[in-house]
């Protein structure tokens, strides 16, 4: 850490934190864990950058990777001539982690073949390879089903807790939850997932309104969508950010 941080106050604070936890190290999920991981694993980034350059062929790279704290994904060219890279990169990665005395979580580590329709999850997103309408291969990135399920479960708890409360108070409670979740996943191919969530929330609000008036159904004709979103203020910003285009490509 001292190779990366030239601040006596910060280093003193860090030593105090490490002293509290002793040989166990900083617990996963701690506030400072992501920052420490990014600094501690910088050597892994350097190793992978060297691997990219060594195997580079002109503008083409046969290895790509991304890391967030202690989460890492490595992509290897599936061409038959590059098959050796998969095992070679994994071997070098384990060697580098061993130098840092970092153990691989084997239960959470997976090898997948995207060319066979397999997929993987990373930071709440599911990734797979699909063909576009033009027939070209493209990455498909959308929220994992378990993340959507967790959101709906959380919202259900709010709806049950506010079952006898005014609808505006209910909306004021669920809006921040929806806004935070949608802002995080508002990239890639999340539109279909967002449409499902929006319809699900709208039905729940309609049912809440109907129960308050001792009515059945969802009041599709009684309450317009415009009234729900503009007058009641129900969260409606389910837009997905357009993909970034690399001007060099």
C-alpha positions, 0 to 999 in steps of 0.5 A, spaced: 500 500 500 505 504 501 508 504 494 501 507 492 499 511 497 504 517 499 500 520 505 502 519 512 495 520 515 492 515 510 497 510 512 496 511 519 488 510 518 489 504 514 494 501 519 489 502 525 483 499 521 488 493 519 490 492 526 483 492 529 481 486 524 488 482 525 490 477 521 483 476 518 484 482 514 479 487 512 472 483 511 468 483 505 463 488 504 467 493 508 466 500 506 474 501 505 474 494 501 473 496 494 478 501 495 484 496 498 482 491 493 483 496 487 490 498 490 492 491 492 490 487 486 494 492 481 499 487 479 494 483 477 492 488 472 499 489 470 500 482 468 493 482 464 495 488 460 502 485 459 498 479 456 494 483 452 500 486 449 504 480 448 498 476 444 496 483 440 495 482 433 495 489 430 488 492 432 486 486 434 486 483 442 485 476 443 485 477 451 480 483 454 478 483 461 475 488 466 476 488 474 471 491 479 475 491 486 475 483 487 471 481 481 474 479 475 472 477 468 477 475 463 475 474 455 479 470 451 478 469 443 475 463 441 478 462 435 482 455 435 488 458 434 488 461 440 485 456 445 491 455 448 490 462 451 485 460 456 489 455 460 495 459 459 491 466 462 488 462 468 495 459 470 498 466 470 492 469 474 493 464 479 500 464 479 500 472 480 494 471 486 499 466 489 504 471 490 499 476 493 497 471 498 490 471 495 485 465 494 481 464 488 473 463 491 472 456 487 465 456 488 464 463 485 469 462 479 466 459 472 469 458 465 463 459 460 463 458 453 459 464 450 460 460 443 455 455 445 450 459 448 453 459 455 452 466 459 455 469 465 454 474 471 458 480 473 456 486 478 448 484 477 448 483 469 447 477 465 452 477 459 451 472 453 452 472 445 447 473 441 446 475 433 443 482 431 437 483 426 443 484 421 446 477 423 452 479 426 454 477 433 453 482 439 453 482 446 447 482 450 447 485 457 441 485 462 439 485 469 440 478 472 433 475 474 435 474 481 436 481 481 429 483 479 426 478 483 430 481 489 427 488 487 420 485 487 420 482 493 423 488 496 417 492 493 412 487 495 414 488 503 413 496 502 406 495 499 404 490 504 407 495 510 403 501 506 396 497 505 392 502 509 396 508 507 395 514 502 397 512 495 402 518 495 405 516 501 406 509 498 409 512 492 414 517 495 417 510 499 417 506 492 420 512 488 427 512 491 427 504 490 425 504 483 430 510 481 436 507 484 435 500 481 433 503 474 439 508 474 444 502 476 441 498 470 440 503 465 445 500 460 445 495 455 439 491 454 435 492 460 428 495 456 424 489 456 426 488 464 424 495 465 417 494 461 416 488 466 417 492 472 414 498 470 407 494 468 408 490 475 409 496 479 403 500 475 398 494 477 400 494 484 398 501 485 392 500 481 390 495 486 392 499 492 387 505 489 382 500 488 382 497 495 382 504 498 375 505 494 373 497 496 373 496 488 375 490 485 380 489 479 385 494 477 381 500 474 384 501 467 379 505 465 378 509 471 385 511 472 389 513 466 396 512 466 398 520 465 394 521 471 398 516 475 405 518 473 404 526 472 399 527 478 401 522 483 408 522 481 409 515 480 417 514 478 417 513 470 424 514 468 425 507 465 430 510 459 436 505 457 442 509 456 444 508 448 451 504 448 457 508 447 461 507 440 468 507 440 470 512 435 477 508 433 473 502 431 
